[in-house]
Amino acid sequence: MSIQNNIDRITDILRRDDGISGAMHYTEQISWVLFLKFLNDYEDNKADEAFLEGTDYNYVLRKDLRWHQWACPKDDDGKLDVKRALTGDDLIDFVNNTLFPYLKAFKSTTNDPKTLTYKIGAIFEYLDNRIASGHTLREVLDIIDALDFQSSDELFELSQVYENLLKSMGSDGGNSGEFYTPRAIIKAMVETTDIKVGDTIYDGAVGSGGFLVEAFDFLTDGDKKEKLSAKDWETIQNDTFFGMEKTSLGYVMGMMNMILHGIESPNVYKGNTLTQNIRDYQEKDRHNVILANPPFGGKEKKQIQQNFPVESNATEILFMQHFMKMLKLEGRAAIVVPEGVLFQTNNAFTKVKQTLLENYNVHTIVSLPAGVFLPYSGVKTNIIYFDRKGATNNIWYYDVTPPYKLTKNKPIAYEHIKEFVHLFHNPKERNHTNAKLKPSLRGTKQSVSSENESLCNDWTVNVTDIKDYDLSAKNPHKVVEVIHQTPKDLLKSIKQNDREINTLMNQIEQLIDG
């Protein structure tokens, strides 16, 4: 049976449990069980390596609290030892009152955030077992016990399955949606930020860790992995990925996602990024690459606002200031922002954009179509690219235009952004490309000034032409078709509208009277 089928079985089992409510809960609960099985296989692997080197491995977990002691103890034939395997109320009592308190205490036993001990404590500090039935938990443990985290093929398949779990959690809507950015958007952003081994990569709103995972895959995929030296690999594992996540669930999901994808020691911490006073940042605190989709539409209290030179209760404008301050000299950033950040001209938004244009090079803005973040947000968004290499001169705009209206069931795909990625790396082809490209890459058919003119999805604006710091993407190639009517036809149309309005009014009146 495939891993996907096994995980599907687990979700079906958990849906029947009294303690589980929705995708958010069952993804969280699958996560902690998966993590403990992963940890068991990881430690066993380390112990085997140490044995071959003639040394001893010091297990992080106490012997009686390792997976094969409590979760799935085996008999001499390698089968589940039903006499020692807890179930029912005994299992729930053990997990809630022995296992979880032990794991939660780990964070207080070390001050080194890079250690495995610290990371275990940091994860379980924010987790609780929600599975109410010990018989349900026993079924889940038995299924996960069959997974082999020491097999690279199985680990890769599991990472893909887990990604689907996170996606379904986001599709549930509500607050869980903020943890999942569509993979097509993340992939395009990673491919256009020139990531190299030795760069530090930062996301101040980690969520499920999608940006850091995609950046890791970008650095290690295919032939690249074979060319990495031992020192390169150590750098990637320990000193490349940095981040912060405010919510407990997001932190746990993100850590689990990164670990399953192969990032063994991400420097990701739980906390509210905006509580840091950005005036205190020094060059040593900053990063080479920033990739993020921070939460927007939220409000922060006055105490938090005081951490920023430009005070605002809008989280999106506070995050923009944070990311600007966190960028190293020569660094590159790509940030998803709501469209309001680009066009709003109130005092706070204007001041931040003035600083951005004068002290940073805003070189690219991508207009994303409505519906990218459905079902949990219908807000129109953009990607803003800037680097710390001087002031802004020209801004290249690209308008992503899928061939259909985006919905929950018809999401954005990488194909819709493929042209942007190509043009980003080939500047000489910009502003006059669409006649040469395949229709599938051009986007939707629009009304234009001439029947023979192809819609162009990109254009360039000089900073001197920007008024009132309005950076919004207004595609000059989209010309709205004007239908010219004779006065007689216009009058006829008005009369028809009046008749329809009168009919509707009569129907409403009848409903009220009836």
N, C-alpha and C positions, 0 to 999 in steps of 0.2 A: 504494500500500500504506500502511495506517495506521501511526502510530508504534508502537502496541501490537504490531502484527504484526512490525515491524522489530526491536523489543526482544525479542520472543519468538524470532525467528530467531537473534539474538545469543546468548541464553541456551542455545538448543539447540546452537549451535556451540561455546560455551565448555564445556558439559557433556562434550564429547568430548575436551577438552584434558587432558593428563596433569597439568598444574599446578593444576587447579581441582577443588575438592571441596565440593559443596553450594552452596546458595543464598547463603550468607554470602560465599563466595569470588567467585561470578560477579557478585553485586551490587557488591562492592568494585571489581572489575576494570572493569565497565561504567562505574562512577562516575568513575574517573580519566580514561578515554577521553572520556566525555561532558564532563567539566570542561574538558579541553584544547580540545575543539571549541567549547564555550561561550566560553571565554576568547578564542579566535581571533575569533569573531563579535563579541564585546563590544568587543575592541580595534579591529577594522575599523570598527565603528559609531562609536566615539569618534573615529577618524581622519577619517571622513567629516564628522562634526559640526565638527571643528576646521577642516577644509578650507573648509567653508561660512562659517566665521567668520573666515577669512583667517589662521589660525594653524596651527602644526604640532603633531601629537600625538606624544608620546614613548612608543613602544611599550615595554611592560614586558619582553617576551620578545625575545631576540636574534633577528635576522632568520632565520638558518639553522635555528632551533629553533621557528619558528612552524608551525602546523598545515599550511598550504598549501606549506610547504617540505619537511617530512619525512614527514608522515602521508599526504597525498593531493596531491602536486604535479600540476599540470594542464598539458596541452599547449595549443597555440594555439586549438584547437577547444573548450577547456573540459573535455576528457575526461582521465581519469587518464593521466599520462605514465608508461607502464610502464618506460621506460628509467631514470627517476629515482626511481621508487617502490620503496623497499626492501621485501624480503620474506624469508621463511625465516630462516636464522641471522643474516644481515646486519641484518635489522630488529630481532631480539631483542638482538643485540650493541649496536646503536645506542641502543635504549631503556634497556637496563640499565646501560651504561657511559658514555653521553654525556648523554642526556635527563634521566634521573632524578637523577644527581648534580648537574646544573645547577639543577634545580628545588628540590632539597632544600637547596641552599646559600642560597636566597633569604632565609630567615628571619634569617640572620646579617648580611645586608647592610643591614638597616633596624631601627630601634628603635621605629618607629611602628606599633602593632598595627592602626590603621585603614586603612593603605595596602594596595593590591592586592598589592604585592610581598610584604609580610609574610604575607598570607593564603595566597598560593600556597605560600610556603615552609612555613608551618604545616601545610598539608594534605599536602604531599608528604614532609615530614619523617617521617611515619608510614605512608607507602605504599611498596610495592614491586610491581614487575610480577611477577605469578604465572603469566602466560600462557607456557607452555613452547614452543609452536610458533609460529614466525614466520608460517607460512601461516595459522594460525588468527587471529592478530592482524591480518594483512592483510585477511581477510574482515570482521572487526569494524570496522576503520578505514573500509573502503569503505562499509559500511552507515551508520555514524554520520556520515560526510561528507555524506550526503544530507539530514541534518536541518538546518533553518534556525532558528538561535536569534535571528535578528533579526525573525522573524514572531511577533507576540504570540499569535496563535491556536495556532501550533505549539508555542510555549513553554508555553502553558497546558496543552495536551494532554500534552506531555512531562512536566510536573510531576505530572500525575495518574498517568501510567504509572510514573514513578519511585516514587510513593507505593505503588503496587501491588507494586513490586519489594521495597520495604522491608517491606511486610506479609508477603510470601511468605518473606522472610528471617526474620521473627519467627516465622512458622508452622513453620519448620524446627525450632523448639524449641531447647533448649540455651541457652547464654549470649546468643545473638543475640536472643532474645526480649525481653531487657530494653530494647532500643532502640525498641520499638514499643508505644505505648499506643493502644487502639482509638479510632478517630476520633470515635465517638459520645460517648465520655467527654470527650475533649478539647474538642469543640464545645460541650458543655453547660457545662463549666467556664469556657471563654472567654466564653460568653454571660451568665454570672452573676457576672462580676467587674468590670463597669462600666469597661471600658478606654476611654481617651480619648487623642487626640493630645496629646503632651507627657508622657505617662506613660512611665516606664522599666519594662520588663517583663523579669523575670528567671526563669531556670530553672537551678538548680544541678546538674541531672543531665540534660543536654540530650538524650542519645540521638540519635534521628533528627530532632530539632528540631520535632516535631509541635506542641507548645504555641506556640512562637514563630511557626511558619508559620500556624497557625490564628488567632493574634492579629493577624498582618499582614493576613490575608484579612479579618478582622472590621473592621479600620480602613480598608481600601481597597476593599472589594467594592462593585460596582454604583454607585449614585448617590453614595456617599460619596467615591469617587475623584475625581469631577468637582468636588466642593466643596472639595477640598484645595488650599491655596495652595502656591506654590513653596517657601515656608519650611516649611509643614507636611510636604511631601513630603521635604524634606531632613532634617527632624527624624526622621521615620519611618525613613528609610534609614540614618541615621548614629548616632542617639542614642536609640534606642528599645529595641532587642533586645540582651539581655545573657545570658551563660550560661557554663557550664563543663561539660566532659565528660571523664571519666577515661580511657575506653578509646580507643585509636587508631582502631579501626574505627567506633565510634560518632561520634567527632569528624568523621571524613571523611564519613560518611553524613549527619550533621546539617548540615554546611557545604554539602554538595552539594544537599541537599533545600531548604535556605533560599535558596540562590542560584537554583535552578531555579524556585522559587515567586516570585522577584522581590525578595528581600532581598539587595541587592548588597553591603552592608557590615555583616554581623552582628558584634557585639562578643562573640564566643564563643571561648573559649580551651580548650586541652587541659590538664587537670590534675585532681588529686584535690581536690575541693571541701573535703573534711574535713581537709586539711592546714593550712587557714587557722585561726589563733587568733581565735575570734569575739570575744574581749575587745578586740581592736584595731579593730573596726569603728566608724566614725563616721557621722554622719547623711549626709554626702556620699557614702558608699560604698553606701548603702541604695537600695531600689527601691520604686516605687509599687505595683507588682503582681507577685506571685510565683505562678507556675503550675508545678507539678512533679509527677512521679511518680518519686521517688528509689528507688534499689535498696534492697530490704529482705531480711532473712534473712542478710545478710553479717556478718562480724566484723572489727573494727578493732583493731590492736595498741595497747598502752598509750601509746606515743609520740603517736599520733593522738588518743587519748581525752583527753590533757592539754590539748588545744585548747578544751575545753568545761568550763563550770562544773560540770555533772553528767556525771561520767565513766561510760561504758558501752561495751561492745564491740559493741552492737547498732547497725548503721548507721542503722536507722530513727529511733532516738531521738537520734542525733547530728545527722542531717539536720533533724529537727524543731527542735532548738536553733539550727542554722545559719539556717534560714528565719525563725525568730522574730527573730533578731538582724539579719537583712538587710532587714526591713520598715521603710519610712519611717513617720513620723508620718502618720496618716490613711490609710496603705497598706492594701491588700487582698491576702489570700492564699487559694489553694485548692490543697490538697496531697492526693495519694492516699497513704493509709497502710494497712498491714496491720491487721486487726482487733485484733491484740494490743496495739497502741499505745493503743487505747481502753480495753480491759478489764484489762490487766495492772496489778498494784498493788505490784510490787516497788519497792525504794527509788528507783532511777533514773527509772523511768516515772512514779512518783507525784510526784517533785520537779518534773519537766519539766511535767507536766499542771497542777500547782499554780501554777507560774509562768505558764503559758498562760492559765489561768482568771482569775488575779488581775491580770495585766498586759495582757491582750489580750481582745478581745471575740470569743469563739467563738460565732458566731451560727447556724451551720448545720452539720449532719453528715448526709451521705448514705450510707446503707448499700447497697453494691453487691452484686448476687447472686453466688453462687459460680460460678466458671467464666468470669468476665470476661476473665481473662488466660490462658485455655487456648490452646494446648496446653503453654505453657512454665511455667505456674504455676497451681496450684489453690488458692492462698491466698485466703481471704476478705478483701476490702478495703473501705475506706470513703474518702469524700472529706471532709476537714475544712476548713471555711471559718473564717477569723478575720481581724479587722482590728485596727489599732493605734489604737483610738478609745476606750480605757478598758477597764474590767473586764467580765467576762461576767455577763449577767443571765439571759436566757432562751436556750436552745438549741432551734432548730427542727430536728426530725429528719424525714428522708424515706427511705422504704424502697422501693428500685427492685425491682419484681416483674414480670419478663417473663412472657408467657403460656406459656413452655416452658422446659425445662431447657437452660441454655447449654452448648454443646459447641463443638469446633473448627469444625464445619461449620454450626452454628447460633449465630453469635456475637451479642453484644449489638448492638442497633440504636438509632438516635437516637429512634425512636418510643417506646422503653421509658423514655426519660428526659425525654420531651417534657413530661409533666405536671409534673415537678419544676421545669423551667425556667419554665413558666407560673406555678406557684405561688410560685416565688422572687420573681418580679416583681409578683405580686398577693397580698400578705400577707393581705388581707381574706378571701380564698377558702380559706385554709388550714384544716386540721383537720376540715372538714365538707364535702368537695367531691365525694367519689366517686359519690354518688347522681346527680349532675348530669352526670358525664362519660361519654363513650362507653365501652363495654366494652373496646375495643381499647387504651384508655389506662389502664385500671384495674389490669391485671396479672392474676395467677393467681387462680383461685377458691380460697378458703381456708375451713377449718372455722371458723365463727363462732358466737356464742352464740344467735343467732336466725336463722331461715331468711330473714327479710325484711331483715336488717341487711347493708349493703354494707361490704366491707372498706375501711378507711381507711388510706392509705399514709403519712400524716404525723401528727406529734404534737409537742407542745412541752413541754420540761422546764425548770423553774426551777432555777437553779444551787444553791439551798439544798436541793433534793431529791436532789442527787448525793452519794452516799456513797463514801468512800475514793477519790475522783477516778476512779470508774468511769464512763466516758463512752460505753460500748457502747450500740448501738442495739437496744433491746428494744421491739418494736412492741406496745403495749398492746392494740391492736385485733385481734391474732392470738390467738384463743382456741382452744386445742387441744380437739378434741371428745373427750369421755370416754365410752367405751362401758360401760354398766352391765350386768353379767351376774349371773344368779342363781347361788347357790352350786353348784347342780347342774350348770349350764352351765360354770361355771368349772372344776369337777372334771373334767368331760368333756374340756375343752380341754387341761388338764394331762396327762391320760392319753394323749391323742392325740399331744402333744409327746413324751412318754416313748417311745411306740411308734416314732415317727420317729427318735428318737435311737438306740434299740436297733437298728433296721434299719441305720442308718449305721455303727454300731460293728461290727456283724456283717460288713458289707461290707469295712470296713477290715481286720478280723481275717483274712478270707479272702485279701485281697491280700497281707498280711504272710506268711501261712502258705504261700500258693501260689507 
